[in-house]
Amino acid sequence: MSKLENPVQMAVIGAAHGIKGELRVKTFTGDPLALADYGPLQARDGRVFQILDIRPAGTVVVVRFKGVNDRNAAEALAGTELFVDRSVLPDDGEEDEFYHADLIGLEIRDDKGVAIGRIVAVHNFGGGDILDVTLAGRKGVLIPFTQAAVPEVSIAEGFVRVDPVAAGLVEDEDGEAPRDEGFDPKGRPRGPKDAGGNR
């Protein structure tokens, strides 16, 4: 199979499950069992994985791939990311729904419509989606992908509009960078003195 033109990650292989080559797989599909509906999956190195059987198992699915017949073969696949080409994914979502892959490369515009950067990646470390952007030559600037910080997404026109204050890119009108009003760094508990706390 040829290299994917526009790869979209669908899953990542986890630990072996049992002794017959089954694997625990974390999916990034709305319905975890739908992973089998997209046809053969492909690893970054070009290896192709065909699903023979899939079943739910808590927060993951247990998958049996063609050609993976024992625990040793399964263990060798741990951590393998699985992709399909963007062209096989449906485009029938709601207007405000899109794939992370569609966001990568889009221009970032401020609230005045001025281009200020580009999206280079989309991450989710468990607390919600985060846009990894390049702004004025600075790489690795992170913007929360929330309605307040990113009020407009236009895939067709190739841009997202950000609110610089809500995105944490500029100071607010009071001259302070936005912060959690409920957090007082001086009021942090440091533990009891006899436990080595510094009061």
Secondary structure as GFF3:
##gff-version 3
##sequence-region A 1 199
A	DSSP	beta_strand	7	17	.	.	.	ID=ss1
A	DSSP	beta_strand	22	27	.	.	.	ID=ss2
A	DSSP	three_ten_helix	32	38	.	.	.	ID=ss3
A	DSSP	beta_strand	41	42	.	.	.	ID=ss4
A	DSSP	beta_strand	48	49	.	.	.	ID=ss5
A	DSSP	beta_strand	51	57	.	.	.	ID=ss6
A	DSSP	beta_strand	60	65	.	.	.	ID=ss7
A	DSSP	alpha_helix	71	75	.	.	.	ID=ss8
A	DSSP	beta_strand	81	85	.	.	.	ID=ss9
A	DSSP	three_ten_helix	86	88	.	.	.	ID=ss10
A	DSSP	alpha_helix	100	103	.	.	.	ID=ss11
A	DSSP	beta_strand	107	109	.	.	.	ID=ss12
A	DSSP	beta_strand	115	124	.	.	.	ID=ss13
A	DSSP	beta_strand	129	135	.	.	.	ID=ss14
A	DSSP	beta_strand	138	144	.	.	.	ID=ss15
A	DSSP	beta_strand	152	154	.	.	.	ID=ss16
A	DSSP	beta_strand	159	161	.	.	.	ID=ss17
A	DSSP	three_ten_helix	185	187	.	.	.	ID=ss18
A	DSSP	three_ten_helix	193	195	.	.	.	ID=ss19
###
